[in-house]
Amino acid sequence: MNTEKRRRKAVVDRPACIACGCCVKVCPLQAIEVVRGVTARVNESKCVGCGRCARECPASVIEIREVQA
C-alpha cells in the first residue's frame, strides 16, 4: 500500500515569466511575489494549489502540479 502524501502546488516557468503581477493579485493566500520586477516566485509553504494564478496568467507560464508533501 502506497502511503505517500501528495499535494498540489503552483510552479512557475521562471525564465518565461513576464512579471506582470496578475498571479500576485489573485492569490488568496499571498503565496506569490514578483522578485526584482523580473519573475514570479511561489512560496511553497503558503501555496495550496487552488489554480487561480494559473488561470489568470496571461503568459500561461504557471501550472499546478502534484508534488510530494
Protein Blocks (a to p, Z undefined) as FASTA:
>chain_A
ZZbdcdddddddfklpgolommmmmmmnlpaccehhlaccddfklpgolommmmmmmnlp
accddddZZ
